[in-house]
Amino acid sequence: MKSVRRKSRVVNLGGVLVGGDNPIVVQSMTNTDTRDVDATVNQIKTLEAAGCEVVRVAVMDEEAAWAIRAIRPRIAIPLVADIHFDYRLALLSLDAGADGLRLNPGNIGSRRKVEEVVRAAKERNVPIRIGVNAGSLEKRLLDQYGEPCADAMVESAMHHIAILEDLDFKNIKVSLKASSLKLTLEAYRRIAGMVDYPLHLGITEAGTKDRGLIKSALGLGLLLSEGIGDTVRVSLTADPVDEVWAAYEILRALGLRKEGAELVSCPTCGRTEVDIIKIAEEVDSRLRSIREPIKVAVMGCVVNGPGEVRDADVGIAGGRGFGFLFKKGKIVRKVEEDKLVKALMDEIDNILQGGYSQ
């Protein structure tokens, strides 16, 4: 049974609607030097092609802030400026055309400085994401609680929210991230019932590609299955494109988004008579660039394969040195093993173009 999504207000982030009944938004962050405009634009375009819907860039100094002015017109998705401590960088980023800010108002100085940032964000209708990380909690909270915990994270978020609300600013998103799965889950579950602002989900510092995928899929999957979350970033020590792909895989598995190809492949066993691992990995790699929703099956034998590919749009089932190409559960033709992948990809191209194999 599909969970009831938490009710949240809607925030307009550079034309992308976050919250309410809008689709869960997929985000990533560049790992280029923001001051290198060409490198940053090129990476963002690659992320766009992968399906990224919002991108964040690090703003470490004035040069990085002003680089946004050159970057923003050359990309198609909203750009969020990531700010730490220096309110002037937030003001410069807004002047340069940033669509959103990620900062904690309590960490950028006096009330006057916060008021300046809020005023500039209001004038441009730019939302602010309050981003709480367990690893960088305020010293007073660490002294009070003794260590990072869900209570401290929620208190930090509510403190920053109160600062903005006191200035009549409610164009807010919130995130509460930790590398600990348990801590992240507790923090999000608690704040989900306390405010109606959209929640940006992530397991921060999740690890390298394989480890981070497991941790992120588990943590984000649990929260999203409970109806919590309006936008996600899968944080990996890897190519940001992998973050986007992983986010869509998680959302599709939960029935929350349909974009991209779904691959169903069997585990290896003693009945397998083709190199199913090599075949499946090659197909998986080639499916990554497909944005249309299509279900593809790669099965290792003709015993269970035909039945298990029945609900796929297209698939292959291997035999001894050959395989069968299936479409909607029906055999299209028999194909030699070394031509299976090409036959499958050709059939996928035909399906996406609305044609049929001869």
C-alpha positions as CSV (number, residue, x, y, z in Angstrom):
1,M,0.0,0.0,0.0
2,K,1.3,3.4,-1.0
3,S,2.1,5.6,2.0
4,V,0.4,9.0,2.5
5,R,2.9,11.7,1.7
6,R,3.5,14.3,4.4
7,K,1.7,17.6,3.7
8,S,4.2,20.4,3.0
9,R,4.0,23.8,1.6
10,V,5.3,24.4,-1.9
11,V,8.5,26.3,-2.6
12,N,9.4,27.6,-6.1
13,L,13.1,27.0,-6.7
14,G,14.0,28.7,-10.0
15,G,10.8,27.3,-11.6
16,V,11.1,23.9,-10.0
17,L,8.2,23.3,-7.5
18,V,9.3,21.5,-4.4
19,G,6.8,20.1,-1.9
20,G,3.1,19.6,-1.9
21,D,2.0,17.0,-4.4
22,N,4.9,17.8,-6.8
23,P,7.3,15.0,-7.8
24,I,10.2,14.3,-5.5
25,V,13.0,16.5,-6.9
26,V,16.4,15.0,-7.7
27,Q,19.4,17.1,-6.8
28,S,23.2,16.8,-6.9
29,M,26.3,19.0,-6.3
30,T,29.2,19.8,-8.5
31,N,32.7,18.8,-7.4
32,T,34.5,21.2,-9.7
33,D,36.0,24.5,-8.6
34,T,33.1,26.9,-9.0
35,R,35.6,29.6,-10.1
36,D,36.4,27.4,-13.2
37,V,33.3,28.4,-15.1
38,D,33.8,26.1,-18.1
39,A,34.5,23.0,-16.0
40,T,31.5,23.7,-13.8
41,V,29.1,24.4,-16.7
42,N,30.3,21.2,-18.5
43,Q,29.7,19.1,-15.4
44,I,26.3,20.6,-14.8
45,K,25.3,19.9,-18.4
46,T,26.3,16.3,-17.9
47,L,24.2,16.2,-14.8
48,E,21.3,17.7,-16.7
49,A,21.5,15.0,-19.3
50,A,21.4,12.4,-16.5
51,G,18.2,13.9,-15.1
52,C,19.4,16.2,-12.4
53,E,16.7,18.8,-11.7
54,V,18.5,21.2,-9.2
55,V,22.3,21.6,-8.8
56,R,24.3,23.1,-5.9
57,V,27.7,24.7,-6.2
58,A,30.2,25.6,-3.5
59,V,30.7,29.3,-2.9
60,M,34.0,29.6,-1.0
61,D,34.9,33.2,-1.9
62,E,33.9,36.2,-3.8
63,E,35.3,34.9,-7.1
64,A,33.2,31.8,-6.8
65,A,30.1,33.9,-6.0
66,W,30.6,36.1,-9.1
67,A,31.2,33.0,-11.2
68,I,27.5,32.2,-10.8
69,R,26.8,35.2,-13.1
70,A,28.6,33.4,-15.9
71,I,27.4,29.9,-15.1
72,R,23.7,30.5,-14.6
73,P,22.8,31.6,-18.2
74,R,24.6,28.6,-19.7
75,I,22.6,25.9,-17.8
76,A,19.0,24.8,-17.9
77,I,18.3,23.8,-14.2
78,P,18.1,25.9,-11.0
79,L,21.4,26.7,-9.3
80,V,21.8,26.8,-5.5
81,A,24.7,28.6,-3.8
82,D,26.2,26.7,-0.8
83,I,27.2,29.3,1.8
84,H,29.1,28.9,5.0
85,F,29.5,31.7,7.6
86,D,30.1,34.8,5.3
87,Y,26.8,36.6,4.6
88,R,28.5,38.7,1.9
89,L,28.9,35.6,-0.2
90,A,25.1,35.0,0.0
91,L,24.5,38.6,-1.1
92,L,26.9,38.3,-4.0
93,S,25.5,35.0,-5.0
94,L,22.0,36.5,-5.1
95,D,23.2,39.4,-7.2
96,A,24.9,36.9,-9.5
97,G,21.6,35.1,-10.2
98,A,21.5,32.1,-7.8
99,D,18.1,30.5,-7.6
100,G,18.5,29.3,-4.1
101,L,20.7,29.5,-1.0
102,R,21.9,26.8,1.4
103,L,23.0,28.4,4.6
104,N,22.2,28.5,8.3
105,P,21.2,32.0,9.3
106,G,22.5,31.6,12.9
107,N,26.0,31.1,11.5
108,I,26.4,34.2,9.3
109,G,26.7,36.8,12.0
110,S,24.6,39.5,13.6
111,R,20.9,40.1,13.1
112,R,21.6,43.0,10.7
113,K,23.6,40.6,8.4
114,V,20.8,38.0,8.4
115,E,18.2,40.8,7.7
116,E,20.3,41.9,4.7
117,V,20.3,38.3,3.3
118,V,16.6,37.8,3.9
119,R,15.7,41.1,2.3
120,A,17.7,40.3,-0.8
121,A,16.2,36.8,-1.0
122,K,12.7,38.2,-0.5
123,E,13.2,40.7,-3.3
124,R,14.2,37.9,-5.7
125,N,11.7,35.2,-4.4
126,V,14.7,33.0,-3.7
127,P,14.2,30.2,-1.1
128,I,16.7,29.4,1.6
129,R,17.6,25.8,2.7
130,I,18.5,25.5,6.3
131,G,21.0,22.7,6.2
132,V,21.8,21.0,9.6
133,N,24.6,18.5,9.6
134,A,25.4,16.4,12.7
135,G,29.1,16.9,12.1
136,S,28.9,20.7,12.4
137,L,26.4,21.4,15.1
138,E,26.7,24.6,17.2
139,K,29.0,24.3,20.2
140,R,26.3,25.2,22.6
141,L,24.2,22.2,21.5
142,L,27.2,19.9,21.8
143,D,27.9,21.2,25.3
144,Q,24.2,20.7,26.2
145,Y,23.7,17.2,24.7
146,G,27.3,15.9,25.0
147,E,27.3,14.5,21.4
148,P,25.4,14.9,18.1
149,C,21.9,13.5,18.5
150,A,18.5,13.8,16.9
151,D,17.3,16.2,19.6
152,A,20.3,18.5,19.0
153,M,19.8,18.4,15.2
154,V,16.1,19.3,15.5
155,E,16.8,22.0,18.0
156,S,19.4,23.5,15.7
157,A,17.0,23.4,12.7
158,M,14.2,25.0,14.8
159,H,16.5,27.7,16.0
160,H,17.5,28.7,12.4
161,I,13.9,28.4,11.3
162,A,12.8,30.8,14.1
163,I,15.3,33.4,13.0
164,L,13.9,33.5,9.5
165,E,10.3,33.3,10.6
166,D,10.9,36.2,13.0
167,L,11.9,38.2,9.9
168,D,8.6,37.1,8.2
169,F,10.5,34.8,5.8
170,K,8.9,31.4,5.2
171,N,10.4,30.6,1.8
172,I,12.3,27.8,3.5
173,K,13.5,24.2,2.9
174,V,15.1,22.1,5.6
175,S,17.5,19.3,5.8
176,L,18.9,17.3,8.8
177,K,21.8,15.1,7.6
178,A,24.1,12.7,9.4
179,S,26.4,9.9,8.3
180,S,24.6,7.8,10.9
181,L,21.5,6.2,9.4
182,K,19.8,5.9,12.8
183,L,20.5,9.6,13.6
184,T,19.3,10.8,10.3
185,L,16.0,8.8,10.4
186,E,15.3,10.0,14.0
187,A,15.9,13.7,13.1
188,Y,13.8,13.7,10.0
189,R,10.9,11.8,11.6
190,R,10.8,14.3,14.5
191,I,10.9,17.5,12.5
192,A,8.4,16.1,9.9
193,G,5.7,16.5,12.5
194,M,6.8,19.9,13.8
195,V,6.9,22.1,10.6
196,D,5.3,22.0,7.2
197,Y,8.4,23.2,5.2
198,P,9.6,20.9,2.4
199,L,12.3,18.5,3.5
200,H,15.5,17.9,1.5
201,L,16.7,14.3,2.2
202,G,20.2,13.0,2.3
203,I,22.6,10.7,4.2
204,T,25.7,12.9,4.3
205,E,29.2,11.4,4.0
206,A,27.5,8.1,3.1
207,G,30.8,6.8,1.7
208,T,32.2,5.4,-1.5
209,K,30.0,4.5,-4.4
210,D,29.0,0.9,-3.3
211,R,28.8,1.6,0.4
212,G,27.1,4.9,-0.1
213,L,24.5,3.4,-2.4
214,I,23.5,0.8,0.2
215,K,23.3,3.3,3.0
216,S,21.5,5.9,1.0
217,A,19.0,3.5,-0.5
218,L,18.1,2.2,2.9
219,G,17.9,5.6,4.7
220,L,16.1,7.5,1.9
221,G,14.0,4.5,1.1
222,L,12.7,4.2,4.6
223,L,11.8,7.9,4.9
224,L,10.3,8.2,1.5
225,S,8.2,5.0,2.1
226,E,6.8,6.8,5.2
227,G,5.8,9.8,3.1
228,I,8.7,12.0,4.3
229,G,10.8,14.0,1.8
230,D,10.3,16.4,-1.1
231,T,13.7,16.5,-2.7
232,V,16.7,14.2,-2.4
233,R,20.4,14.1,-2.9
234,V,22.3,10.8,-2.8
235,S,25.7,11.8,-1.4
236,L,28.5,9.7,-2.7
237,T,32.3,9.8,-2.9
238,A,32.0,9.3,-6.6
239,D,31.0,11.0,-9.9
240,P,27.9,13.2,-9.2
241,V,26.2,11.6,-12.2
242,D,26.1,8.4,-10.1
243,E,24.2,10.3,-7.5
244,V,21.5,11.3,-9.9
245,W,21.2,7.8,-11.3
246,A,21.0,6.3,-7.8
247,A,18.3,8.8,-6.8
248,Y,16.1,7.8,-9.7
249,E,16.6,4.1,-8.9
250,I,15.5,4.6,-5.4
251,L,12.4,6.7,-6.4
252,R,11.5,4.3,-9.1
253,A,11.7,1.3,-6.8
254,L,9.3,3.0,-4.5
255,G,6.9,3.9,-7.3
256,L,7.5,7.7,-6.8
257,R,9.2,8.4,-10.2
258,K,9.1,6.6,-13.5
259,E,12.0,8.1,-15.4
260,G,14.7,5.9,-16.8
261,A,15.2,2.3,-17.7
262,E,14.6,-0.4,-15.1
263,L,16.8,-3.4,-15.3
264,V,15.8,-6.8,-14.0
265,S,18.5,-9.5,-14.1
266,C,18.8,-12.9,-12.5
267,P,21.4,-14.0,-10.0
268,T,24.0,-16.4,-11.3
269,C,23.5,-20.2,-10.7
270,G,24.6,-23.5,-12.0
271,R,22.0,-23.5,-14.8
272,T,23.6,-20.4,-16.5
273,E,25.2,-21.3,-19.8
274,V,26.1,-17.8,-21.0
275,D,28.4,-15.1,-19.4
276,I,25.4,-13.5,-17.7
277,I,27.5,-11.2,-15.4
278,K,29.3,-9.7,-18.4
279,I,26.1,-9.4,-20.4
280,A,24.1,-7.8,-17.6
281,E,26.8,-5.3,-16.7
282,E,27.2,-4.2,-20.4
283,V,23.4,-3.8,-20.7
284,D,23.3,-1.9,-17.4
285,S,26.0,0.5,-18.6
286,R,24.2,1.2,-21.9
287,L,20.8,1.7,-20.2
288,R,22.2,4.5,-18.0
289,S,21.7,7.1,-20.7
290,I,18.0,6.3,-21.3
291,R,15.5,8.7,-19.7
292,E,12.3,7.1,-21.0
293,P,10.5,4.6,-18.7
294,I,11.2,1.1,-20.0
295,K,11.6,-2.3,-18.2
296,V,14.4,-4.5,-19.5
297,A,15.1,-8.1,-18.4
298,V,18.4,-10.0,-18.7
299,M,18.1,-13.7,-17.7
300,G,20.7,-16.3,-17.6
301,C,18.9,-19.5,-18.7
302,V,15.9,-20.7,-20.7
303,V,14.4,-22.6,-17.7
304,N,13.1,-19.7,-15.7
305,G,14.0,-16.8,-18.0
306,P,11.0,-16.8,-20.3
307,G,8.5,-16.7,-17.5
308,E,10.5,-14.1,-15.5
309,V,10.7,-11.7,-18.4
310,R,7.0,-11.8,-19.1
311,D,6.2,-8.4,-17.5
312,A,9.3,-6.7,-19.1
313,D,8.9,-4.6,-22.2
314,V,11.9,-6.4,-23.7
315,G,14.4,-8.9,-22.5
316,I,16.8,-11.7,-23.3
317,A,17.2,-15.2,-21.8
318,G,20.5,-17.1,-22.4
319,G,21.1,-20.7,-23.5
320,R,24.3,-22.6,-24.4
321,G,26.1,-20.1,-26.7
322,F,22.8,-18.4,-27.7
323,G,19.8,-16.7,-26.2
324,F,16.2,-15.7,-27.0
325,L,15.1,-12.1,-27.5
326,F,11.7,-11.5,-25.9
327,K,9.2,-8.7,-26.3
328,K,6.2,-8.4,-23.9
329,G,6.8,-12.1,-22.9
330,K,6.9,-13.4,-26.4
331,I,9.9,-14.8,-28.3
332,V,11.0,-12.5,-31.1
333,R,14.0,-14.6,-32.3
334,K,17.0,-16.7,-31.4
335,V,20.3,-14.9,-31.2
336,E,24.0,-16.0,-30.9
337,E,25.5,-15.1,-27.5
338,D,28.0,-12.6,-28.8
339,K,25.2,-10.7,-30.6
340,L,22.7,-10.7,-27.7
341,V,23.5,-7.3,-26.3
342,K,23.3,-5.6,-29.7
343,A,20.0,-7.4,-30.5
344,L,18.6,-6.2,-27.2
345,M,19.7,-2.6,-27.6
346,D,18.5,-2.5,-31.2
347,E,15.1,-3.7,-30.0
348,I,15.1,-1.1,-27.2
349,D,15.8,1.6,-29.8
350,N,12.9,0.4,-31.9
351,I,10.5,0.4,-28.9
352,L,11.6,3.9,-27.9
353,Q,11.1,5.1,-31.5
354,G,7.8,3.4,-31.8
355,G,8.9,0.8,-34.3
356,Y,9.2,-3.0,-34.3
357,S,11.9,-5.5,-35.2
358,Q,11.6,-7.4,-38.4
